[in-house]
Amino acid sequence: MMSLVFQMKINLFLTFFFFFFFFLNTEELEYIRSEEAVKFLNELPQYPRKPWASQFPDASPKALDLLDKMLQFHFAKRISVDDAIAHPYFDSVRAYVMRYNIFIYL
């Protein structure tokens, strides 16, 4: 069983995380099977979603697009690993690899 202090730290972290990154609606929670998890998420304060550009003003549009696709709460809306690697944000990396014939083993 978790201590009260640990639970409070988790709640504070999740509140902060959801404040900056997610605006949950009922559609986002549909796939969650645990009633306890849904109850917990519903008890978190709801904040309007903020544009990524306001949170990260120096980031490029490609970076913001990739960030948005990676940080989707609903797994079906989240970008796949293959699509993330193929995202235009990494075009310069791919160009560098091709230019210098660098082999990357995955």
N, C-alpha and C positions, 0 to 999 in steps of 0.2 A: 504494500500500500504506500502511495506517495505521501510525503509530508506536506503539510499545509503550505509551507514556504515554497517548496518545489512547485506545487500546483499554482501558487500565485505568480511565480516567475514564468511558468508556461503560459498562463493566461495573459500576462503582460506582454510577453513576446508575441503571442498570436494576435493580440489586439493591435500592436504596433505593425506587425507584418500585414494584416488585413487592411489596416488604415492606409498603408502606402501602396499595396499591390492589388488588392481585390475589392470588387464590389459584388457581393454575392446576391443572387436572386434565387427564386424557387427553382428555376430551371437548372441552376448550378448545383443544387442540392439533391436533385431527383435520383441520381445514381447511388447515393450513399445509403447503405443498408442499415447501418447502426443508428437506432433511435437516439442513443446517448450522444453520438457524434453530431447528429442533426440538431439536437437540443442545444448542445454546446455552441455550435456555429450560429444558431439563431439568437443566442444570448449575447453574442459579441456586438458591440456597437456598429451600426451601419453608417458608412460614410459614402458620399458620392465619389465616383471614380474620378481620379485626376489624370489628365493627359501625361503620358510619359515625358514629353518634352518639358513640362513644368517641373518635373522631379529631377530630370537629367538634362539641363539646358545645353550642355556642351556635346551631347551625344549626336551622332549622325542619324539621319532618317532611317538608314538601313539598320543601324544598331537598335534603334527604338522599335522598329518593326519586328526584328528577331526577338527582342526582349518580350514584346507583347505576345508573340506566338509561343514562347517558352513558358511564360508565367500564367498560362490559362489554368484556372482551378479545375475545370472539368477535363478529365483525361482525354476524352474524344475530341476536344477542341484544341488540345495541345499539339504542337508541331512534333513530328517524329524525329528521331535522331538523324536518319538519312536526309530528311528534308532540311533539318537545321544545318547539317554540314554543307548541303547544296545551296543554302541561302546566299543571296547576293552580298551579304555582309562579308563573307569569306572570299569574294572574288579576288581581292588583292593577294590573299594567301595562296590561292590556286594558281594565280599568274606567276607568283614568285617560285612556287614549286615547279611549274612547267618550264620557266625560264632557266632555272639552274639545275634541271633534271634531278631534283631531290626525290628520293623514294621514301614514302611514308608507309610503314608496316603497321597495320591495325590488327 
